[in-house]
Amino acid sequence: MKTISVVVPVYNEEQTIIDVLFSIKRQNISDIEFEVIVVDDGSNDSTPQLLTQHSDLYTKYIRLNKNKGKGFAVREGIRESTGEYVLFQDADLEYNPDDYITLIDPVKMFEADLVIGSRFIAPVYSRVAYFWHKVGNRLITLLFNISNNLTFTDIYSCYVLFKREYIAPDDLITNGWEQQAELLTKLAKKSKIIYEVPISYHGRTYNEGKKIRAHHTIAIIYSIIRFKLFS
């Protein structure tokens, strides 16, 4: 039996957080136990109240007093995790926990150190959204692959599954969207068995609550270069 710590950072997701947690709860994969850690990054809507009312849907709940950034919330979730592996889950409905079984297959079959879910390698479905988001994603993925001699197609997918022992929370120093670039760069140095698997994607529009913006790409590119060269 392997334990996977599912870290769910959440900020003002009152419309979706409970549905996401219900979806995680119904996952039943042989030889896998899930530890669900919800980190509320200072939400000022009804998210905290909803989480308090549905304490049966998670293992641990961390409430931050103010919004400190997704990266900060992720770090606190990793700090509280106890599983052999950590898996990230966004609190919206863009990513479907039904894909956990696909993400976990390389762990069960090959003892993978790192698995990333890709929205670009034959998913069952993928909602059509913003052209420039895809261009930006391809750009940062190309830069990451050149820097680390890898062949990923989608490094800014939410679904990243990795051995917890490879990342010490205090070694992560960024607090924003760029933290994923930092984390993956550090994981790439330690991981020997790496896989990428197809996942489905129901992306949101800005009107529906999507948070990442084009200007975040600058910090992400800087992080890829910075942590490859100086860490």
Secondary structure, 3 states (H helix, E strand, C coil): CEEEEEEEEECCCCCCHHHHHHHHHCCCCCCEEEEEEEEECCCCCCHHHHHHHCHHHCCEEEECCCCCCHHHHHHHHHHHCCCCEEEECCCCCCCCHHHHHHHHHHHHHHCCCEEEEECCCCCCCECCCCHHHHHHHHHHHHHHHHHHCCCCCCCCCCCEEEEHHHCCHHHCCCCCCCHHHHHHHHHHHHCCCEEEEECCECCCCCCCCCCCCCCHHHHHHHHHHHHHHHC
